[in-house]
Amino acid sequence: MQKVQIQAEIDLKSMLSQLGTQELEEFLREIKGTLTRRRTKDVKSKEKTLLQRLNEECALPEAHWLKFRALSEKMQAGDLSPAERETWFQLVAEEERMRLHRINLLGELAQLRGVSLPQIAAQLGIQAPDHAD
């Protein structure tokens, strides 16, 4: 069977004004349902993207932590050279940038879900580090 495409210009307002109240209410329910499905799909897609970004963009490499710990131990022992001190400060700055980025992404996710930042952290099982108490 061959398909035929027909183009027509429809005056939607005029068409809607011709519907009875009950028909118009049913049409409105259908439109609301369609909007809800689209918004839900959009929200889920944005949520998925934010969660992926949290996993991919907010994890510092293990080498960073190993270097940071080693330099921190040297600093506590008072054996840090000026070059090592500079490296330590750079690592701290990188970690702070990463935390800020993580908080911003978590804030977006919380806003998307309509909850607070502590609530989204609890939902995701994120706990504050020991030194934050």
C-alpha positions as CSV (number, residue, x, y, z in Angstrom):
1,M,0.0,0.0,0.0
2,Q,1.3,3.4,-0.9
3,K,1.4,6.2,1.7
4,V,0.3,9.7,0.8
5,Q,1.4,12.7,2.8
6,I,-1.0,15.5,3.1
7,Q,-0.1,18.9,4.4
8,A,-2.8,21.1,5.9
9,E,-2.9,24.3,7.8
10,I,-5.0,24.0,10.9
11,D,-6.2,26.8,13.1
12,L,-5.8,25.0,16.4
13,K,-7.5,27.8,18.5
14,S,-10.5,27.7,16.3
15,M,-10.7,24.0,16.4
16,L,-10.4,23.9,20.2
17,S,-13.1,26.5,20.6
18,Q,-15.5,24.1,18.8
19,L,-14.9,21.3,21.3
20,G,-17.4,20.8,24.1
21,T,-16.2,21.2,27.7
22,Q,-15.8,17.5,28.4
23,E,-13.9,17.0,25.1
24,L,-11.7,19.9,25.9
25,E,-11.0,18.7,29.4
26,E,-10.1,15.2,28.0
27,F,-7.8,16.9,25.4
28,L,-6.1,18.9,28.2
29,R,-5.5,15.7,30.2
30,E,-3.9,14.1,27.2
31,I,-1.6,17.2,26.7
32,K,-0.7,17.2,30.4
33,G,0.2,13.5,30.2
34,T,2.4,14.1,27.2
35,L,4.2,16.9,28.9
36,T,4.7,14.9,32.0
37,R,6.2,12.0,30.0
38,R,8.5,14.4,28.1
39,R,9.6,16.2,31.3
40,T,10.3,12.9,33.1
41,K,12.3,11.7,30.1
42,D,14.3,15.0,30.1
43,V,14.9,14.8,33.9
44,K,16.1,11.2,33.7
45,S,18.4,12.0,30.9
46,K,19.8,15.0,32.7
47,E,20.2,13.0,35.9
48,K,22.0,10.3,34.0
49,T,24.4,12.8,32.5
50,L,25.1,14.5,35.9
51,L,25.8,11.1,37.5
52,Q,28.2,10.2,34.7
53,R,29.9,13.5,35.0
54,L,30.3,13.0,38.8
55,N,31.9,9.7,38.2
56,E,34.1,10.8,35.3
57,E,35.1,14.4,36.2
58,C,35.3,14.3,40.0
59,A,37.7,11.5,40.8
60,L,41.3,12.5,41.2
61,P,43.9,10.0,40.0
62,E,45.4,7.6,42.5
63,A,48.8,9.0,41.6
64,H,47.6,12.4,42.9
65,W,46.7,11.0,46.3
66,L,49.9,9.0,46.6
67,K,52.0,12.1,45.9
68,F,49.8,14.2,48.2
69,R,50.1,11.8,51.1
70,A,53.9,11.4,50.6
71,L,54.3,15.2,50.6
72,S,52.0,15.6,53.6
73,E,54.0,13.2,55.6
74,K,57.2,15.0,54.6
75,M,55.6,18.4,55.6
76,Q,54.6,17.0,59.0
77,A,58.2,15.8,59.5
78,G,59.5,19.3,58.4
79,D,61.4,17.8,55.5
80,L,59.6,19.6,52.6
81,S,61.8,21.4,50.1
82,P,60.6,24.6,48.5
83,A,59.8,22.8,45.2
84,E,58.0,20.0,47.1
85,R,56.0,22.6,49.0
86,E,55.0,24.2,45.7
87,T,53.9,20.8,44.4
88,W,51.9,20.2,47.6
89,F,50.1,23.5,47.2
90,Q,49.3,22.7,43.5
91,L,47.9,19.3,44.5
92,V,45.8,21.0,47.3
93,A,44.5,23.5,44.8
94,E,43.6,20.8,42.3
95,E,41.8,18.8,44.9
96,E,39.8,22.0,46.0
97,R,38.8,22.7,42.4
98,M,37.7,19.1,42.0
99,R,35.6,19.4,45.2
100,L,34.0,22.6,44.1
101,H,33.2,21.0,40.7
102,R,31.7,18.0,42.5
103,I,29.6,20.3,44.8
104,N,28.3,22.2,41.8
105,L,27.3,19.0,40.0
106,L,25.7,17.6,43.2
107,G,23.8,21.0,43.5
108,E,22.5,20.6,39.9
109,L,21.4,17.1,40.7
110,A,19.7,18.1,43.9
111,Q,17.9,20.9,42.1
112,L,16.8,18.5,39.5
113,R,15.4,16.1,42.1
114,G,13.9,19.0,44.2
115,V,15.9,18.1,47.3
116,S,18.7,19.8,49.4
117,L,22.4,19.2,49.0
118,P,22.6,17.1,52.2
119,Q,19.6,15.0,51.0
120,I,21.2,14.3,47.6
121,A,24.4,13.3,49.3
122,A,22.4,10.9,51.5
123,Q,20.6,9.5,48.5
124,L,23.9,8.8,46.8
125,G,25.6,7.5,50.0
126,I,28.1,10.3,50.0
127,Q,29.5,11.1,53.5
128,A,31.6,14.0,54.6
129,P,35.3,13.2,55.0
130,D,36.4,12.6,58.6
131,H,38.3,15.9,58.8
132,A,35.1,17.9,57.9
133,D,33.5,17.2,61.3
